[in-house]
Amino acid sequence: MKILVIGPSWVGDMVMSQGLYIELKKQYPDAQIDVLAPAWCKPILERMPEVRQALEMPLGHGQFDLKTRFRLGKSLQADKYDVAYVLPNSAKSALIPFFAKIPKRVGWKGEMRYGLLNDLRNNKKSFQFMLERYVALAHSKHEMTGSGCLGELSSLPYPKLTILSDAQTQAMQELGLNADRPILGLCPGAEFGPAKRWPDNHFASVANAMIAKGYQVWLFGSAKDREVTSKIIEQVDQGSQQYCANLAGSTSLIQAVDLIGACKTVVSNDSGLMHVAAAVGCNVVAVYGSSSPKYTPPLTEKLAVLNTDIDCRPCFERTCPKQHLKCLVELNPQRVIHAIESFDVIFQE
């Protein structure tokens, strides 16, 4: 069986989509799975052993460009795919498999996809978690009907990205890193907006406490996060700053994956790197502000989810409507420190 997947455009969603590929390979061990996704996804997909190849999507997120989609679909006809799974909800994402004349086109009911998808699923709300929604598509309509038909979340196939030790070692050498101390990863960015970002002084408090306990701290993020990672390091005690490495904007995405894989524990906002940390086997302390783990939690059993219980959260807003960010400000750093220390007790080497 030859399968084409139209992949998502966000890091976290792409990581979680591996659950679908694992489930498909379980049902069809000889299946060839190709994933059409943005170019930045290719290194991530290459770390998923279930995926045969990543096909570059030439259009950016939100671009329609019907002519390019038609040409790409026509070019894929020669591959004679048997089935396509369309993971985004937009109508435009379903055009390429339609133009490629793939006989079976599967996806959830979205914006005006009738006809474009001929195996349309309309009971998405029966499945709480995004991982459930992805995995459910691997089953027939009859098999996936009804709430909870896939079992508990913990019974579903969790993403597991492959870490290449040679690439990890090379990245550490290039960036002047070592593993002389256990590594605490901090991921203080959040592409969605400031209502997901735990304050930089709280991250600094955690860094100070854990360096005093013998850790080193690596800070991850994109170039956009360099300002906040620098602020965090500036607030770390002068004598402890030598144990901090500011990697934001200094690594490729796949280098970040390999380096996160070297971390013992990662503290992260609700972000794509949080899902990466879960998929490479780290202990994960997930800090939630305006969002909730009830839809896209980190998929690992080595997990501590922390949030406050103030009345206005989760609001799912990019910026705090009340302008106080209490859901994040009032989440005490000591709770995070305690979670890290608890992992050290539970998962002692």
Buried (B, 14 or more C-beta within 10 A) or exposed (E): EBBBBBBBBBBBBBBBBBBBBBBBBEEBEEBBBBBBBBEBBBBBBBBBEBBBEBBEBBBEEEEEBEEBBBBBBEEBEEEEBBBBBBBBBBBBBBBBBBBBEBEBBBBBBBEEBEEBBBBBBEBEEBBEBBBBBBBBBBBEEEEBEEEEBBEEEEEBBBBBBEBBEEBBBEBBEEBEBEEEBBBBBBBBBBBBBBBBBBBBEBBBBBBBBBBEBEBBBBBBBBEEBBEBBEBBBEBBEEEBBEBBBBBBBBBEBBBBBBBBBBBBBBBBBBBBBBBBBBBBBBBBBBBBBBBBBEBBBBBBEBBBBBBBEEEEBBBEBBEBEEEEBBBBBEBEBEBBBEBBBEBBEEEEE
